[in-house]
Amino acid sequence: MTFTFRPALRENVGLWVNMIGGTGSGKTFSAMRLASGVCEGKPFAVIDTENRRALHYADQFKFDHAELKAPFRPDTYAEAVVVADEAGYPVIVVDSGSHVWAGDGGMLDWQEEELDRMAGTDYAKRERVKMSAWIKPKMSHKHMVSKLLQVKAHIILCLRAEQKIEMVKVDGKLVIQPKQSLTGLDGWIPICDKNLPFEATCSFLLLASNPGVPNPIKLQEQHRTLFPLDKPITEDSGKRLAGWATGGTAEPKAATKPAPAPHILSNSRAIQPTDRERIEAALFDASMTTAAFLKATSKKSLDDVRDVDAAIEWIANHAVKEAI
């Protein structure tokens, strides 16, 4: 076998985002908004396990719908996702992925079926083969995850969550508190395999107390600007996600507004790293002046700028004129 190595470029990267939440948390609506932003007018695919509930959003979003019915085996999910990917949909929304775990014929039911096959009503034997009964369901689930990681489309997987409590000893006394888990927050635990939230690119918990606002379970540094944590997930998040996945920047575009008047120093000096940050901040606040500044000064980039104070003054004055 021959291997060829090339310089690494971020282009056409498929992302997997988990939307996790209880009733009223906005997980389905947020998934639809995110998918709509990625597609920018093109239809996306929705795989519906919720008795056609996704169709409640048919008047608000442009998508093609397919219903997935019980038994909710992992291989059935994988097949549905692969079919949608081969059809060329840029985004595939699965609502909900929790049925593959706790739905009719899902992982929990399958393990019980294996126990019945292996031990019947011999409860002593059932206890002995309890772990062995997980072999087939777990292998199938790993196959499903592998398929989700290999598709070209972006995957948005909605997962239900339920609130759980636990009893712990504090100073010798039993205390009831929200269940602590690496896959949940504030006692809200996803209904899925415990590793599934970490298989995705990003996993968010949404709460009914603040619908649509993401609480990160998994969010790497390079994806933080895609999903502001102080406001709901919107179509704009989807546009930024699509741009980043195709090799662009994750930084949101700044609105045009005048830059604040700078304090001009009398002496010019060579640009330093901290100075470049000042220029970039000014350009960010007055982004529409960037091209005009570079053109007027015959500069190709900020690296060619040497007179920091003059640059800031020009940008501020130009932004004010544009605003007027």
N, C-alpha and C positions, 0 to 999 in steps of 0.2 A: 504494500500500500504506500502511495506517495502522499506526502503532506506538503502543503504550500502555505507559507506564512506571509501576510501582508500587513501594512500599517493599519492599526485599529482606527476605525471611524465609526462614530455613532450615526447610523442612518437606517431608516426603516426598521426601527426597533419595536417589537411588539411588547406592550405592557399589560400587566394583569393587576387589576384593582379590585379589592374586596370592600363591599359596602355592607356593614354589619349593624343590625339594630333590631329593637323590638317594635311592636305596633306603634305607629304614629311617629316614628323617628325620621321618616322621609328617605329611607334607603332606596326604594324603587324610583321615586321621583328624582332623587339626586343622581341615580344611575342613568336615568333617561336624559337628564340635562347634560351630564358629562358626555354621554354617547353622542348626543345631538351636536355638542360643540366640536367634538372630534370630526364628525362627518361633514359639518358645514353644508347642510342641505341634502346630502345623500342619505338614503335609507340605511339604517342599521338593523341587525337581526336581534330578535328577542326569543329566547327559549323559555317558555312559560310552564312552570310546574304548579302554578297557583290557581288552577281551575279557570284559566282565561282572564285572570284579574289584570294582566298587563294591558288588555284591550281597553281598560278604563282610561288609558292615556293616549288612545288612538287619535283623538282630536287635537292633542297638544304637541305630539312628536311624530316624525316620519319614520316608521319602522315596519319591517316585515315580521310576521308573527308565526311561530310554530309551537304547538302544544306537546309537552312531554308528559306521558301518563305513567302510572304505576305498572309494574314494580320499578322503583327508582334505583336501578342498579348503576354503579359507576361506569360500566362499559356503555350503557345507553346514553349517559351524559356525554361521554367522550365521543361517541358516534355523532350525536347531534351537533356538537361543537365543530367537529371535523367537516361535516357536511356544510355548515354555515361558512366555514373558512374557505373551503374549496369553491363556494359560490361567489367569493370575492367581497363579502361584507367587510368594511373597515373596522367595525366594532361588533362584538357579540355580547349581548347582555343575557345573563342566566339568572332567572328569578323563580325559584330560589334554589341555591345549592345545598340548603339544609336538608332537603328531602333525601339526598343521597346518603345521609347519615341516619336520620330519625324518621324518614317517611315510610310509607307502605312499601315493603320489599327492599328497603335501604340496608345500610351496613348492620344496624342493630338487629333487624329482622333476619338478615342473612346469617349472622353469627348464631342466632337462636335455631335457625333451620339446620345449620351444621351440627349443633349440639344434639338435636333430635336425631339426625342421621347417624351420628357417631355413638351415641349413648342411650338414645330412647328415654325410657323412664328410670333408668338406673342412675339415681342421683349421686351416688358415690363416684361412678365413672364420669358423669357429667362434670363433676368438680375437677377430675383429673385431666380431662381433655378440653377444659374451658379455653385455654390459651391456643391449643391446636385448632379450635373451631374458628379462630380469627384468621387463619392462613389464607384461605381463598378470598374472603372479603377484603383483607388488607392488600393482597397482591392486585386485585382488581382496582382498588382505590389508587394505588401507586401508578398503575397504567393510565388511569384517568388524569392524574396530575401531570404525568409525563406528556400526554397529548395536549393539555392546556398550555404547557410551557413551550410547545413546539409550533403552535399555530402562528400565522403571520398577523392575524387580526389582533386588535386590542380586546382583552377579555375584561368584562365588568361582572363580577360574581356577587350577587346579593345573598346574604346569609342572615337568617333569623338569630336573635339573641334572647336569652331569658335571664331573669334576675335570680341569682342564687345567694344563699347565705351559708355560713359555716360557724361552728362553735369552737372557740379557741380559749385556752387558759391564759388569763392575765392576772398576775399577782395571786395565783392560786385559785382564781374564780373563773367559772365558765362564762364567756361573753359571746353573744351573738353579733356577728359583723358581716358585711358584704364579703362574699367569697373572693379571695385573692387568687389571681391567675395571670400568667404571662400573656394569655390570649384575650383577656378582657379588661374592663375598667369598671370600678365602682360596683362590682358584683354582677355586671352584665357580661355573660359568657356566651360566645358564639356556639351555635348548634352545628358542630362539624367536628371532623378529626382535629385533634389538638395541634397538629403541625400545619394545617392548611393555611391559617392566617400568615404564616411565615414563608410559605411557598410563593406567595404573590409578590409583585413589585411593591405595592403599598396596600395596607389594610387599615380601614378606619371604622371606628365605632361611632354611630350616630345615636343620639338620645332624644326621646320625645319632648324633653324639657327645652331643647334647643334644636329643632328639626333641621337636618341638612348640614349642620356645622360639624366638621370632621374632628374626631378625637383620635390621634394616631396610635395604633397598636404596632404597626411597622411603617416607618417613613424614613428613608435614607436622606442624607444631606443633599444630594444632587436633585432630589424631587421636592424639597420643601417649598420652593417658590411656585411650584405647580398648584399647590393646595394651601392657600392661606387658612390658618387655623382659627381666625377670628370672625369668619363669615361663611355662609352656606356655599356648598359646591354648586357652581353654575356652568353655563355653556362656555364662559370665558376660561374656566379651568380646563375644559375639554380642548379649546383652541390652543392653549399653552402646552397641554400634554401632547397634542398632535405635532406642534412645532418642535418641541424638544425631541420627540421620537424620530423625527426626520432629520435631526442634526442641528436644529436651531437652538436659540437660547430659551431658557425657562423664565427669564425675567419678563414681567408684564410690561406692556407699553405704557409709558407715562402720559398723562393728559397734558395738553399744551397749556402752560401758564408762565407768567413772567418770573424770571429768576430774581431773588432778592438782591438789592443793590449792594455790591461788595465794598469792603474797605480797601481802597487802592493805596498801595505802598509806593514810595517815591523811587525806590531802587529796584531794578529788575535783577533776577538771579536765575541761575540754571535750574531746570525743573528737577524736583526730588520726588520720591514715591508719595510722600504726604501731599505734595502739591498736585500730583496727578489725580489723587483722590478728590481734591477740591474741584478740579476741572471736570472730572467725571460726574461729581454730584451736581455741578451747575448744568452740565449737559443733560443729565437725567431729568432735572426739573424743567428744562427748556429744550426738550428733545428735538423739536422741529427746527431748531437753529443749528444743529450739528452740521448738516450738509452745507448750509450757507456759510458757516464759519470756515470750514475746511476749503471750500471753493474760493472764498474771498482772500484767504491767506496762502493759497496754493500749497496747502499741506495735505498729505495723504492720510495721516492719522495723528492721534494725540502724541505719539512718540516723537513727532517732528516739531512739537511746540516747545519753545525755549523761554519766551517771555510770558510767564504765568499770569502776572497781574493784567497785562494788556489783553490777554485772551479772555480772562474773566470779565473785564470791563466791556469788551466787544460783545460777548454773549449776552450780558445783562442789558446793554443798550439796545441790541438788536431785538431781544425778546420783548422789551417794553414797546418798541416801535410796532412790532407785529401785533401786540395786544391792543394798541391804540387803533 
